[in-house]
Amino acid sequence: MNSNNLSEEPIVVCVASLGCAKNLVDTEVMCGTMAANGIYLTADPDEADVYLINTCGFIQSARDEAEATIKEAISWKKRGLKAGLPRKIVVGGCLAQRNPTEYMEKFPLVDTWLGIDAAPHIEQVIHEVMEREDDGPRLNIPTDTPVWLYDDQTPRLQTTPESYAYVKIAEGCNHRCAFCAIPGIRGNLRSRDPESVLTECKQLLANGVKELDLIAQDTTAFGVERQPRTSLAALIREIEKLSGDFWVRVLYTHPVHLTQEFLELLGTSKHLVPYLDVPLQHINSGILKTMRRGMDGEATRKLLFGIRERFPKMTIRTTVMTGFPGETDEAFQQLLAFIEEFQFDRLGAFAFSPEPGTPAYGIQEGRVPPKVAAARRDQILALQKKISLKRNQMLVGSILPVLVEEKADKRHWIGRSQGDAPDVDQSVILDLPPKFSVKANTFVDVKITRASDYDLGGTPVVEL
């Protein structure tokens, strides 16, 4: 389907989306825009004229993944050139926005480096790159600080399974955590119009989606900069009024903005699942201060234990960082002890990555060797594995609502409970009784009969 004559055959694009769910939404918008303008999409690079990569550039491991994918695309392009095919490479996303000139020099066979604000114009970019006869790299970075924000009128092609969809309610971030490069890449907080979010939710539900996952760099800051000012709680109350049987999940909540109004909704709502995703990063007050997290260890403990006492059945997920400058062995042991004491249901850990352009990048005093930071991360994950097994075993005998998502084999299906976010959390394996059938994208009550470190198993409750 490759073509030298754009007027005769459509352009075919293969898309690779890297990084987080927030980046995936941008990819879906670009895919929707291309599809709406007659550009074909394929999962097979050998069928494509253009290889489009939407990158993440948040930390070193993400940049390594992006570079590896770019190298794959360059090999694809070279194979095509040998066969006389005018293949093109377009790279967008955080990596392109953050260091375009550096990577343009490093990968001269990439045809266009696409800034975040160029994403809604992807159709023009694709046509432009295919019409060019030279192979020199180009920059398409409309703004140093992005201002773009999609809405319900923006074309979007859902690439997640039918059961769930991400709804990005805001872009950018007003926090200036010492380790984080996101504000410099994505810009300041820009909250969407609540009516636009509500309209998109209605559209997704009408298309059969059963779980709406609200995301942003900081979802709990939603609406604080708008005039008139609004809030995440106000948005959720409106979503709660929508008809149908569905779940709402909120991801990426900053502890500083966790209001009592939001927590009350989290524990009592019809659609909002009792699931709190609150990245804490650390518990040592000195580390938290240097990180610029806006909350010390004592306040963090008070918040978390207060939530656990008030809502004992709520699933609580966090993310922590090891090896931040100044993390002594004593500070690390404090973090380890807190995790042991609190018993998080879900936990992710990563080692500190010194990011150019962030305040933490220049901190030399108290630097932790990367191998030590990685070893501490692994120690935390080993502890969490034991905690996860213990907390899963506590669920044996209980009945949980499960969103059925895919068939494993003839007698087993895979789903998620309210305590499990897509991609990052565990699954529930359904053992089907004889003559019992289920369908994907439906809710089923499941009696939990077994537990492992990161999965649950059970039998659907059969109505007599």
VOSEGU-271564 format. One record per residue (C-alpha): x, z, y. Coordinates in steps of 0.02 Angstrom, whole numbers. Last residue first. Example, Ala and Ser with C-alpha at 12.3 -4.5 7.8 and 13.67 -1.06 7.14 Angstrom:
+--------+--------+--------+
|   east |     up |  north |
+--------+--------+--------+
|    684 |    357 |    -53 |
|    615 |    390 |   -225 |
+--------+--------+--------+
//
This chain:
+--------+--------+--------+
|   east |     up |  north |
+--------+--------+--------+
|  -1521 |   2083 |   -985 |
|  -1398 |   2036 |   -848 |
|  -1223 |   2011 |   -914 |
|  -1087 |   2092 |   -810 |
|   -940 |   1974 |   -812 |
|   -796 |   2039 |   -918 |
|   -631 |   2100 |   -852 |
|   -448 |   2074 |   -814 |
|   -345 |   2131 |   -666 |
|   -180 |   2063 |   -605 |
|    -22 |   2119 |   -515 |
|     57 |   2255 |   -619 |
|    -68 |   2243 |   -762 |
|   -246 |   2306 |   -781 |
|   -381 |   2299 |   -913 |
|   -569 |   2315 |   -934 |
|   -636 |   2284 |   -759 |
|   -824 |   2253 |   -762 |
|   -855 |   2095 |   -663 |
|   -998 |   2054 |   -543 |
|   -998 |   1867 |   -511 |
|   -993 |   1770 |   -348 |
|   -988 |   1581 |   -354 |
|   -860 |   1450 |   -301 |
|   -821 |   1391 |   -478 |
|   -961 |   1405 |   -603 |
|   -993 |   1532 |   -739 |
|  -1048 |   1523 |   -920 |
|  -1100 |   1650 |  -1050 |
|  -1142 |   1589 |  -1226 |
|  -1011 |   1708 |  -1299 |
|   -939 |   1829 |  -1169 |
|   -821 |   1757 |  -1038 |
|   -657 |   1847 |  -1006 |
|   -631 |   1836 |   -817 |
|   -453 |   1855 |   -752 |
|   -448 |   1939 |   -581 |
|   -308 |   1882 |   -468 |
|   -172 |   1962 |   -362 |
|   -126 |   1946 |   -179 |
|    -31 |   1827 |    -65 |
|   -108 |   1656 |    -98 |
|   -288 |   1703 |    -58 |
|   -326 |   1883 |     -6 |
|   -369 |   2008 |   -142 |
|   -463 |   2170 |   -116 |
|   -633 |   2085 |   -110 |
|   -597 |   2028 |   -287 |
|   -521 |   1861 |   -332 |
|   -557 |   1736 |   -470 |
|   -486 |   1653 |   -624 |
|   -589 |   1592 |   -771 |
|   -567 |   1617 |   -958 |
|   -662 |   1559 |  -1113 |
|   -626 |   1372 |  -1114 |
|   -465 |   1384 |  -1014 |
|   -405 |   1441 |   -843 |
|   -555 |   1380 |   -744 |
|   -547 |   1402 |   -557 |
|   -616 |   1499 |   -409 |
|   -739 |   1637 |   -455 |
|   -765 |   1758 |   -310 |
|   -773 |   1930 |   -390 |
|   -887 |   2078 |   -355 |
|   -810 |   2230 |   -440 |
|   -877 |   2346 |   -576 |
|   -768 |   2495 |   -619 |
|   -706 |   2540 |   -793 |
|   -524 |   2503 |   -753 |
|   -500 |   2517 |   -565 |
|   -379 |   2665 |   -574 |
|   -267 |   2556 |   -682 |
|   -247 |   2438 |   -536 |
|   -187 |   2581 |   -426 |
|    -56 |   2633 |   -553 |
|      2 |   2455 |   -584 |
|     18 |   2424 |   -397 |
|    116 |   2584 |   -373 |
|    240 |   2535 |   -509 |
|    264 |   2362 |   -434 |
|    277 |   2442 |   -262 |
|    430 |   2540 |   -317 |
|    516 |   2382 |   -380 |
|    470 |   2295 |   -217 |
|    546 |   2436 |   -116 |
|    708 |   2430 |   -216 |
|    715 |   2241 |   -196 |
|    702 |   2258 |     -7 |
|    839 |   2389 |     -8 |
|    951 |   2273 |   -109 |
|    916 |   2131 |     14 |
|    962 |   2240 |    164 |
|   1121 |   2296 |     76 |
|   1170 |   2116 |     35 |
|   1135 |   2065 |    215 |
|   1253 |   2199 |    283 |
|   1161 |   2317 |    402 |
|   1208 |   2307 |    586 |
|   1212 |   2481 |    664 |
|   1278 |   2422 |    831 |
|   1280 |   2233 |    848 |
|   1110 |   2202 |    926 |
|   1114 |   2026 |    998 |
|    991 |   1949 |    876 |
|    873 |   2097 |    896 |
|    823 |   2038 |   1070 |
|    763 |   1870 |   1001 |
|    835 |   1701 |   1053 |
|    928 |   1672 |    892 |
|    843 |   1760 |    744 |
|    936 |   1891 |    645 |
|    842 |   1897 |    477 |
|    793 |   2070 |    419 |
|    752 |   2083 |    234 |
|    575 |   2057 |    173 |
|    441 |   2166 |     97 |
|    260 |   2135 |     47 |
|    137 |   2271 |     -1 |
|    -35 |   2282 |    -79 |
|   -132 |   2436 |   -131 |
|    -19 |   2548 |    -29 |
|     24 |   2714 |   -111 |
|     41 |   2827 |     42 |
|    171 |   2946 |    -29 |
|    281 |   2820 |   -120 |
|    277 |   2703 |     30 |
|    320 |   2848 |    145 |
|    464 |   2901 |     32 |
|    538 |   2726 |     36 |
|    526 |   2719 |    225 |
|    611 |   2888 |    243 |
|    743 |   2833 |    118 |
|    777 |   2683 |    229 |
|    798 |   2794 |    381 |
|    920 |   2906 |    285 |
|   1018 |   2755 |    223 |
|   1035 |   2704 |    404 |
|    926 |   2569 |    480 |
|   1009 |   2544 |    649 |
|    995 |   2355 |    648 |
|    845 |   2304 |    538 |
|    898 |   2307 |    355 |
|    728 |   2318 |    275 |
|    562 |   2254 |    342 |
|    389 |   2309 |    289 |
|    225 |   2218 |    260 |
|     59 |   2304 |    232 |
|   -100 |   2293 |    130 |
|   -241 |   2420 |    121 |
|   -389 |   2398 |      5 |
|   -531 |   2511 |     64 |
|   -607 |   2626 |    -65 |
|   -552 |   2787 |     20 |
|   -627 |   2739 |    188 |
|   -617 |   2892 |    301 |
|   -470 |   2974 |    212 |
|   -376 |   2809 |    194 |
|   -409 |   2764 |    376 |
|   -348 |   2934 |    437 |
|   -195 |   2921 |    324 |
|   -151 |   2755 |    404 |
|   -179 |   2804 |    586 |
|    -94 |   2974 |    574 |
|     54 |   2900 |    484 |
|     75 |   2764 |    615 |
|     59 |   2890 |    757 |
|    197 |   2996 |    678 |
|    309 |   2845 |    648 |
|    302 |   2780 |    825 |
|    189 |   2644 |    895 |
|    228 |   2503 |   1017 |
|    320 |   2393 |    892 |
|    471 |   2366 |   1003 |
|    587 |   2347 |    852 |
|    705 |   2472 |    933 |
|    560 |   2593 |    947 |
|    504 |   2562 |    768 |
|    682 |   2593 |    706 |
|    693 |   2758 |    798 |
|    520 |   2811 |    740 |
|    557 |   2780 |    555 |
|    398 |   2711 |    474 |
|    440 |   2527 |    460 |
|    372 |   2349 |    471 |
|    191 |   2406 |    491 |
|     99 |   2244 |    446 |
|    -87 |   2288 |    438 |
|   -196 |   2189 |    317 |
|   -352 |   2296 |    296 |
|   -480 |   2247 |    164 |
|   -655 |   2316 |    156 |
|   -737 |   2143 |    156 |
|   -832 |   2086 |    311 |
|   -996 |   2013 |    247 |
|  -1117 |   2160 |    244 |
|  -1017 |   2272 |    359 |
|   -985 |   2458 |    332 |
|   -800 |   2496 |    315 |
|   -724 |   2353 |    411 |
|   -859 |   2368 |    543 |
|   -809 |   2549 |    573 |
|   -626 |   2497 |    580 |
|   -665 |   2366 |    713 |
|   -756 |   2491 |    825 |
|   -621 |   2621 |    796 |
|   -496 |   2498 |    867 |
|   -343 |   2432 |    776 |
|   -245 |   2356 |    921 |
|    -82 |   2454 |    902 |
|    -84 |   2429 |    713 |
|    -71 |   2238 |    729 |
|   -193 |   2148 |    614 |
|   -129 |   1995 |    519 |
|   -279 |   1948 |    412 |
|   -467 |   1975 |    430 |
|   -579 |   1932 |    283 |
|   -760 |   1874 |    292 |
|   -858 |   1855 |    131 |
|  -1009 |   1747 |     94 |
|  -1190 |   1747 |     35 |
|  -1291 |   1656 |    166 |
|  -1354 |   1677 |    342 |
|  -1245 |   1707 |    495 |
|  -1276 |   1872 |    585 |
|  -1112 |   1947 |    524 |
|  -1019 |   1809 |    615 |
|  -1090 |   1878 |    778 |
|  -1036 |   2056 |    738 |
|   -866 |   1987 |    688 |
|   -839 |   1910 |    860 |
|   -885 |   2073 |    948 |
|   -765 |   2169 |    836 |
|   -625 |   2045 |    872 |
|   -647 |   2075 |   1057 |
|   -711 |   2001 |   1220 |
|   -651 |   1992 |   1400 |
|   -749 |   1886 |   1521 |
|   -629 |   1809 |   1556 |
|   -513 |   1799 |   1407 |
|   -349 |   1894 |   1388 |
|   -413 |   2028 |   1268 |
|   -511 |   1901 |   1166 |
|   -423 |   1921 |    999 |
|   -289 |   2056 |   1001 |
|   -343 |   2116 |    828 |
|   -305 |   1945 |    756 |
|   -121 |   1954 |    799 |
|    -26 |   1795 |    755 |
|   -197 |   1727 |    711 |
|   -309 |   1723 |    558 |
|   -491 |   1744 |    508 |
|   -517 |   1707 |    323 |
|   -693 |   1644 |    291 |
|   -742 |   1659 |    109 |
|   -883 |   1568 |     19 |
|   -855 |   1391 |     86 |
|   -996 |   1273 |     35 |
|   -991 |   1142 |    173 |
|  -1128 |   1232 |    268 |
|  -1018 |   1387 |    266 |
|   -876 |   1286 |    345 |
|   -988 |   1215 |    481 |
|  -1062 |   1386 |    522 |
|   -887 |   1461 |    535 |
|   -836 |   1318 |    651 |
|   -985 |   1353 |    763 |
|   -942 |   1538 |    770 |
|   -763 |   1502 |    817 |
|   -820 |   1384 |    956 |
|   -945 |   1513 |   1018 |
|   -806 |   1644 |   1024 |
|   -702 |   1529 |   1137 |
|   -529 |   1530 |   1063 |
|   -398 |   1658 |   1107 |
|   -231 |   1604 |   1183 |
|    -93 |   1734 |   1165 |
|     73 |   1678 |   1240 |
|    182 |   1539 |   1172 |
|    205 |   1469 |    997 |
|    394 |   1456 |    984 |
|    454 |   1591 |   1103 |
|    309 |   1703 |   1055 |
|    352 |   1673 |    870 |
|    536 |   1722 |    876 |
|    511 |   1899 |    810 |
|    646 |   2031 |    786 |
|    627 |   2127 |    949 |
|    437 |   2127 |    946 |
|    377 |   2046 |   1106 |
|    191 |   2056 |   1088 |
|     87 |   1933 |   1188 |
|     62 |   1814 |   1042 |
|     22 |   1631 |   1016 |
|   -138 |   1554 |    948 |
|   -310 |   1626 |    922 |
|   -459 |   1619 |    804 |
|   -376 |   1519 |    667 |
|   -512 |   1502 |    534 |
|   -440 |   1488 |    359 |
|   -550 |   1420 |    221 |
|   -609 |   1486 |     54 |
|   -702 |   1433 |   -104 |
|   -680 |   1245 |    -88 |
|   -495 |   1258 |   -125 |
|   -382 |   1241 |     28 |
|   -348 |   1069 |    103 |
|   -491 |   1067 |    229 |
|   -479 |    911 |    337 |
|   -501 |    950 |    522 |
|   -563 |    847 |    668 |
|   -566 |    950 |    828 |
|   -741 |    984 |    891 |
|   -740 |   1164 |    827 |
|   -586 |   1204 |    932 |
|   -397 |   1179 |    929 |
|   -280 |   1267 |   1049 |
|   -135 |   1181 |   1138 |
|    -32 |   1278 |   1267 |
|    141 |   1266 |   1190 |
|    292 |   1326 |   1291 |
|    425 |   1192 |   1310 |
|    287 |   1062 |   1325 |
|    260 |    882 |   1269 |
|    393 |    883 |   1131 |
|    394 |    706 |   1062 |
|    578 |    679 |   1028 |
|    642 |    517 |    955 |
|    767 |    475 |    818 |
|    844 |    300 |    812 |
|    785 |    186 |    673 |
|    739 |     38 |    781 |
|    589 |    -73 |    748 |
|    457 |     42 |    816 |
|    278 |      0 |    771 |
|    271 |    126 |    629 |
|    331 |    267 |    742 |
|    202 |    225 |    875 |
|     59 |    215 |    751 |
|    103 |    386 |    680 |
|    122 |    464 |    852 |
|    -45 |    392 |    912 |
|   -133 |    470 |    761 |
|    -39 |    634 |    784 |
|   -110 |    662 |    958 |
|   -184 |    833 |    916 |
|    -10 |    884 |    850 |
|     85 |    840 |   1009 |
|     66 |   1016 |   1078 |
|    162 |   1085 |    929 |
|    312 |    973 |    959 |
|    347 |    822 |    847 |
|    521 |    765 |    803 |
|    514 |    578 |    768 |
|    616 |    457 |    662 |
|    710 |    579 |    550 |
|    865 |    482 |    497 |
|    970 |    573 |    627 |
|    956 |    739 |    532 |
|   1083 |    860 |    607 |
|   1079 |    782 |    780 |
|    889 |    787 |    786 |
|    899 |    962 |    714 |
|    996 |   1030 |    862 |
|    893 |    929 |    987 |
|    727 |    994 |    920 |
|    768 |   1179 |    903 |
|    609 |   1282 |    920 |
|    470 |   1153 |    927 |
|    539 |   1053 |    781 |
|    561 |   1208 |    674 |
|    391 |   1277 |    723 |
|    289 |   1125 |    676 |
|    330 |    940 |    668 |
|    440 |    819 |    572 |
|    398 |    633 |    562 |
|    490 |    522 |    437 |
|    469 |    333 |    424 |
|    477 |    206 |    282 |
|    502 |     22 |    323 |
|    506 |    -39 |    141 |
|    641 |   -166 |     97 |
|    680 |    -91 |    -73 |
|    844 |    -16 |    -12 |
|    749 |     50 |    139 |
|    625 |    135 |     24 |
|    758 |    227 |    -74 |
|    836 |    283 |     90 |
|    669 |    349 |    154 |
|    637 |    451 |     -3 |
|    813 |    525 |      8 |
|    775 |    569 |    190 |
|    611 |    649 |    137 |
|    700 |    758 |      9 |
|    826 |    809 |    143 |
|    681 |    855 |    259 |
|    607 |    963 |    120 |
|    773 |   1055 |     96 |
|    787 |   1080 |    284 |
|    613 |   1155 |    292 |
|    647 |   1273 |    147 |
|    809 |   1331 |    229 |
|    717 |   1354 |    393 |
|    589 |   1464 |    306 |
|    727 |   1567 |    224 |
|    810 |   1586 |    395 |
|    656 |   1657 |    481 |
|    510 |   1590 |    583 |
|    549 |   1404 |    576 |
|    398 |   1339 |    480 |
|    380 |   1152 |    461 |
|    243 |   1021 |    461 |
|    322 |    875 |    369 |
|    249 |    699 |    385 |
|    320 |    565 |    268 |
|    261 |    396 |    330 |
|    233 |    232 |    237 |
|    167 |    320 |     83 |
|    131 |    271 |    -97 |
|    298 |    335 |   -161 |
|    267 |    499 |    -70 |
|    119 |    538 |   -184 |
|     -6 |    664 |   -112 |
|    -88 |    527 |     -8 |
|   -175 |    511 |    159 |
|   -243 |    352 |    237 |
|   -249 |    326 |    425 |
|   -416 |    263 |    488 |
|   -435 |    369 |    644 |
|   -540 |    508 |    570 |
|   -415 |    524 |    427 |
|   -272 |    548 |    550 |
|   -364 |    679 |    651 |
|   -420 |    771 |    495 |
|   -243 |    772 |    425 |
|   -174 |    835 |    591 |
|   -306 |    972 |    598 |
|   -271 |   1020 |    417 |
|    -85 |   1031 |    457 |
|   -121 |   1144 |    605 |
|   -228 |   1253 |    490 |
|    -83 |   1259 |    367 |
|     31 |   1328 |    503 |
|    -84 |   1478 |    522 |
|    -87 |   1495 |    333 |
|    100 |   1522 |    331 |
|    250 |   1412 |    298 |
|    264 |   1231 |    245 |
|    141 |   1085 |    245 |
|    202 |    922 |    169 |
|     99 |    767 |    212 |
|    108 |    592 |    138 |
|     45 |    459 |    258 |
|    -25 |    285 |    223 |
|    -46 |    162 |    365 |
|   -192 |     44 |    343 |
|   -169 |   -138 |    296 |
|   -194 |   -299 |    393 |
|   -170 |   -252 |    576 |
|    -20 |   -141 |    538 |
|     80 |   -285 |    465 |
|    239 |   -219 |    384 |
|    138 |   -128 |    255 |
|    154 |     -4 |    113 |
|      0 |      0 |      0 |
+--------+--------+--------+
//
